[in-house]
């Protein structure tokens, strides 16, 4: 499935993000498995509040991890999407749905 995220087009099967630059050349980036799983979790639950516990249970099920993994994964998503945490353009629409982050 392809999902539009700002100027990026995400292939949910491969984790590849594609955008076209002003030069007309396409740029491809790839999200690693865990940040991709978190982004898909946020997209899946975009119409409801998503707690840290929900994200941890869905993305890191059957693994013992600290809540720090959420911040790391969000940072990785923002880096690939070139989204600024202080002035978010892409994840801000999900940030309001993510409680306690």
C-alpha positions, -999 to 999 in steps of 0.1 A, spaced: 0 0 0 12 36 -7 5 64 18 12 101 12 31 118 41 37 154 32 59 154 1 68 117 7 52 86 -6 55 56 17 55 20 5 42 2 36 55 -31 24 91 -21 19 95 9 41 108 29 11 99 66 10 101 85 -23 99 122 -30 106 143 -60 130 172 -57 128 205 -75 154 192 -99 130 165 -110 151 137 -95 135 112 -72 149 107 -37 144 74 -20 150 67 17 141 36 37 127 33 72 141 5 93 117 -21 106 110 -7 140 104 30 130 83 17 102 62 -4 126 57 26 149 47 48 120 22 22 108 9 19 143 3 56 145 -14 56 111 -35 26 121 -48 44 152 -48 79 138 -84 85 148 -79 77 185 -55 85 214 -24 63 213 -7 58 246 29 48 252 16 14 265 -3 8 233 27 16 211 50 -5 232 26 -34 231 20 -33 194 55 -25 181 76 -42 208 54 -71 218 70 -98 238 102 -77 243 113 -60 274 122 -24 265 123 10 281 101 39 270 132 54 255 127 33 224 97 54 215 117 86 214 145 70 194 120 56 168 101 89 165 135 107 160 144 82 133 111 87 115 115 125 117 150 123 104 140 102 73 110 124 66 131 155 72 106 167 98 117 191 124 107 182 160 104 219 170 83 228 139 68 195 128 50 194 94 44 157 90 43 141 125 24 170 141 -8 155 128 0 123 148 17 140 177 -17 152 191 -28 116 191 2 103 209 -3 109 246 26 112 271 53 114 245 
